[in-house]
């Protein structure tokens, strides 16, 4: 059985921080796609 490196064991909040980073990434991706959709909708009205 392999153990986590010392850096990971010394930071107990690492997994929570990684989860928050994942949530931020997903929200940013959704926001970008929504912005692209609005721009595309605006371009078609020209």
N, C-alpha and C positions, 0 to 999 in steps of 0.2 A: 504494500500500500504506500503510495507516495504522499508526502506531506506538502502542504503549501509552503512556499518560500517564506523566509522570515518577514519580508516586507508586507506580505498579505496577512500573516498572523498578527503583526504589530498594529494593524489598522482594522479594528473590528467593524467599522462603518463602511468598509470598502464596498461590500455587496449592495448596501442601501444606496451609496453614491452611484454605483453602476446602474442600478435600477432607475434612479432619477435621471441619469444621463440618457438612458433608453427612452424614457417618457418624453424628455425634452426633444430628442431626435425625432420621435414619431410626431409630436405636435408641430415641430418646425417643418417637417415634410408635408404634413397636411396643410399647413398655412401656405407653403410655397405652391402646392397644387391648386389651392383655392385662388391664390393671386393670379396664377397662370390662366385659370378658367375665366376669371373676371376680365383679364386683358384680352383673351380670345373673344369673349362675348362683346367687348367694346370694339374690337377691330372689325367684327362682322357687321356692326351697325354703321360703319363708315361708308 
